[in-house]
Amino acid sequence: MENTFDWFVGTWTSTQRRLRTALTGCDEWYEFPGVTRCWSVLGGAGNVDEVTFPTQGFSGVTLRLHDPARDEWSLYWASSRSGLSLPPVVGRFGPDGRGVFTAEETYEGTPIVVRFLWSDITATTARWEQAFSVDGGDTWETNWTADFTRTG
């Protein structure tokens, strides 16, 4: 797979699953729907998606920008609840078609590495996962997943 997010342009529904609380040993998940619209910007050097979570009372936006010199993407996330999340997660798609994007952040006072993982990408489906690591990436706790289905 080439290092691109062109496949995500369009409209999608998704089943979102989140842990009730991250980094506490919690194993209770809850599920809710998402609706995403994604469009290309900057002649394909980036894209934007807006996601709404109708049962959760918030929405979010992702801006993805490609750096051709490094062949890396920077993904910026903002939500109507918490504003812009910095720094962006940065990475690329590997030869296996999976996209791995990471950043060092702080979560509720704890230094973490956050990872976004895109996988199982087809013309009509995709999977996204967010995970946190408190040990520099040796172990991961997945705390949010989304299974996407193309609607347009």
Phi, psi and omega in degrees: 000139177284163185278080185210159173249015181305326182298340185271350179296129181137200179240146187217149163253160180210153169257115182262139175228131179229146170291144177301316176218136180270151173060031178235003185084006180295139174236019179265119180255151169231154188239146177202158181275156173225151176231124186237139172235127183234139178221154181277146175225164175055041177062030179095356179281358178196171170207165181231138168232145173243127180241136174244145178241088191301332181267356184252347177077021174213168179220171181213164178225137172242130172250123178246127181233132181264133174255101185295330180295323180260350186051049180228152174254141170249125183248119180253128181245137173222142177234158179291345178271320190237001179076204184281132177263120178235150001282171176290157169277142187231139177174203184203173174271137178268177180296341178277000179086359178270138175258128181238126186224128185226161174202152172270129183219183171236131178242114181047045177088353181257125174295132181222166161252129176257142180230131168256134180234122173256131182208178177051042184276123173231186178294336186234358182217159174198161177230138177235141177223144171245136177222153177243146174231133177257000183238035175074017178100006177289319177228154185228144169246111175287130183232355178205131175229157176216127174252117187260144173230126182291136175243350180185000000 
